[in-house]
Amino acid sequence: MKEKKMEQRGFSEREMDILFRVMDNENDVTLTDGKGVVLRVSDSYEDHYGVSRKEVVGKSIYDLEEEGIFRPSVTAVVLKEQKKATIVQKNKLGHTILTTGVPIFDEGKNIQYVISFNSIDIANMETLSEKYEKLTELLNHYNDELDYLRKKSMDDSELVIKSKMMVDLKELVYQVADTSANVLITGETGVGKSVVARKIHQSSKRAEGPFIEINCGTIPSNLIESELFGYEKGAFTGADTRGKYGKIELANKGTLFLDEIGELPVNMQIKLLQVIQEKFITRIGGLKKIEVDFRLITATNRDLKKDIRNKTFREDLFYRLNVIPIDIPPLRNRPDDIVPLIVYFLEKFNKKYDRNVQMESNVFSVLEKQQWPGNIRQVENLVERLVVICKNDLIRLEDLPGDMELEEAKSSVDMEGTLEQIMEEYEKQVFSSVYAKNPDSVSVGKTLGISQSTASRKLRKYVPEYIMKKE
């Protein structure tokens, strides 16, 4: 049943790359596309077939069959019959080979790839049977890992910005996205470091690859190595009998995001530095070096330079990570972003909980003036809580939790700043007050003696609940 599931799902180029390497560990493997063109062969191909890899990669299996490299071709049988096949073939060296071909279908049920694996010793049928069962288990195990990637790699997070400093930050994100340079994101807890990391990935040429995130502060120090590097079967007591793929390996052709990098133990900092320099890993209990290609993004809320002075973080690793520094300011330093964030989360949780909760303008005014020590995460949690518990689909001041130390909104205009800023603040209060009594742009326009289009434009600028109403 699992094998059938494997044959009916598509694989990306990156996934096939890792899958091939997994199978190549213990099998003589050939990979072709859906037309029978050879994409990859095992390192052992020359020994078993008498031709180099360069002589077969890029060629059609029909041409190779004609040249007598092997005959008949199991891939040709698979493509013709549209299903798995096992045949006996002869190769150029005169060996008799029992070979099995497995089709990989795309979502349209067309053959996307064919993987074939061989046994030189046809007399040892018991060994071949064991190898086939083992390969099937490897495929199904890796299938589970791919499902993990597809579920975890991306979410619908978006940068919600209005302030000048965040507009500049977003421009920097787009500027560095398509480079391969390492990025170190710093900022307080909850400012959105993981969102920025995802945005870099989404905007890069690696967007089709996985986004693998690891929080170094939540994994016990005795498990962090196996999480990062994986392990071979039987590597240690209690290890999965099938082995495990490390997150670095799973990030191949994509992005590896190490959050809370300052919590990484010093011994693992040395290993990570080696991976950054060499682009190879070795699983725990293994000997084979596995090449990896990933973009590295790290994040921390710690002062790493202070940790360097305290000998808890390696200076050489810091300079490797800090090629492009991105510092995200706390929410209290960019109050212009507070209301847009509240509107964004209101829409998000209204959709999630199938509700249509709105918020009074005076609530927006009060929340806009809070310090938000928990930053964006605190805003998100509060809005979700309010959407869930709101009884009348309208959030009022009395609905705010009692444990919030609210700073009351000013009832008068703040006379500090330029004339333009003072007039804008006054205009904001006027439109918020009128809209509270006349909740549509036509009525606001009539009350203030202006056109409906002007009223609508001002309301979009000053009144968040009007934006959500989408009049």
Buried (B, 14 or more C-beta within 10 A) or exposed (E): EEEEEBBEBBBBEBBBBBBBBBBBBEBBBBBBBBEBBBBBBBEBBBEBBBBEBEBBBEBBBBEBBEBEBBBBBBBBBBBEEEEBBBBEBEBBEEBEBBBBBBBBBBEEEEBBBBBBBBBBEBEEEEEBEEBBEEBBEBBBBBBEBBEBBEEEBBEEBEBBBBBEBBEEBBEBBEEBBEBEEBBBBBBBBBBBBBBBBBBBBBBBEBBEBBBBBBBBBEBEEEEBBBBBBBBBEEBEEEBEEBBBBBBBBBBBBBBBBBBBBBBBBEEBBEBBBEBBEEEEBBBBBBEEEBEBBBBBBBBBBBEBEEBBEEEBBBEEBBEBBBBBEBEBBBBEEBBBBBBBBBBBBBBBBBEEEEBEBBBBBBBBBBBBBBEBEBBBBBBBEBBBBBBEEBEEEBBEBEBBEEEEEEEEBEEEBEEEEEEEEBEBBBBBBBBBEBBEEBBBBEBBBEEBEBEBEEBBEBBBEBBBBBBBBEE
